[in-house]
Amino acid sequence: MIERFNNSDAHGLLHRALTAQQELLIAGEFPHARTTGEALRALLQEHMAFEEDFVLPLYARVSERRWPLELFTGQHQKLLLLLSRAEQRLLEIERSQPEWRRGVIEVIE
């Protein structure tokens, strides 16, 4: 999978996917938002794997590292946890249609 993942603009691609999902949420397009969220998760996991398999081992060789490696891997875990919580909240929002706008605000925040 790494071969097809163009990592040069990975953060830009992730940002565009997140923005697209947020726009779909604001429009109340939950099935499309969920599909976009699934794609976002896949892209994020692929990018994290690239960083952890290729970038961080190179960074570990640097004698004067600015931050510990655990900072990066910890942030990866934190992002995945936040994404899981947002996905769960999205399912709850879909089930409670009358209050969906407030739920969307919670997910976007």
C-alpha positions in Angstrom: 0.0 0.0 0.0 2.9 2.4 0.7 3.8 2.2 -3.0 0.5 3.9 -4.1 0.5 6.4 -1.3 2.1 9.6 -2.5 3.5 10.8 0.8 4.8 14.2 -0.5 1.5 15.9 0.0 0.1 13.5 2.7 -0.8 16.2 5.2 -2.6 18.2 2.5 -4.5 15.2 1.3 -5.5 14.3 4.9 -6.6 17.9 5.5 -8.7 17.9 2.3 -10.4 14.6 3.3 -11.1 16.0 6.8 -12.5 19.2 5.3 -14.7 17.2 2.9 -16.1 15.1 5.7 -16.9 18.2 7.8 -18.7 19.8 4.8 -20.8 16.7 4.4 -21.6 16.7 8.1 -22.7 20.3 8.0 -25.0 19.4 5.1 -26.4 16.5 7.0 -25.1 14.0 4.4 -24.3 11.3 7.0 -23.9 8.2 4.7 -21.4 10.2 2.5 -19.7 11.6 5.6 -19.3 8.1 7.0 -17.8 6.9 3.7 -15.5 9.9 3.6 -14.5 9.2 7.2 -13.6 5.6 6.3 -11.4 6.9 3.5 -9.8 9.4 5.9 -9.1 6.7 8.4 -7.5 4.5 5.7 -5.3 7.4 4.5 -4.3 8.3 8.0 -3.4 4.7 8.9 -1.3 4.4 5.7 0.5 7.7 6.4 1.2 6.7 10.0 2.5 3.4 8.8 4.8 5.2 6.4 6.1 7.5 9.2 6.6 4.6 11.7 8.2 2.3 9.2 10.4 4.7 7.2 10.6 8.2 8.7 10.9 7.5 12.4 13.7 4.9 12.0 15.7 7.6 10.2 14.8 10.1 12.8 15.9 7.7 15.5 19.5 7.8 14.1 19.7 11.6 14.5 21.9 12.2 17.5 20.3 15.5 18.5 16.6 14.8 18.3 14.3 17.6 19.1 11.5 15.3 20.4 11.4 11.7 21.6 10.1 9.1 19.2 7.2 8.3 21.6 5.8 11.8 21.0 5.1 10.9 17.4 3.8 7.4 18.0 1.7 8.7 20.9 0.2 11.4 18.7 -0.6 8.7 16.1 -2.5 6.7 18.8 -4.2 9.8 20.1 -5.4 10.7 16.5 -6.8 7.2 16.0 -8.6 7.4 19.3 -10.1 10.8 18.5 -11.2 9.5 15.1 -12.8 6.4 16.7 -14.8 8.6 19.1 -15.9 10.9 16.2 -17.0 7.8 14.2 -19.0 6.5 17.2 -20.6 9.9 17.7 -21.5 10.1 14.1 -23.4 6.8 14.4 -25.3 8.2 17.5 -26.1 11.4 15.6 -27.6 9.4 12.7 -29.9 7.6 15.1 -31.1 10.8 16.7 -32.1 12.9 13.7 -33.9 15.7 15.6 -30.7 16.8 17.3 -28.2 16.1 14.5 -27.0 19.7 14.2 -25.7 19.9 17.7 -24.1 16.5 17.4 -22.3 17.6 14.2 -20.9 20.6 16.1 -19.5 18.2 18.7 -17.9 16.0 16.1 -16.3 18.9 14.2 -14.9 20.4 17.4 
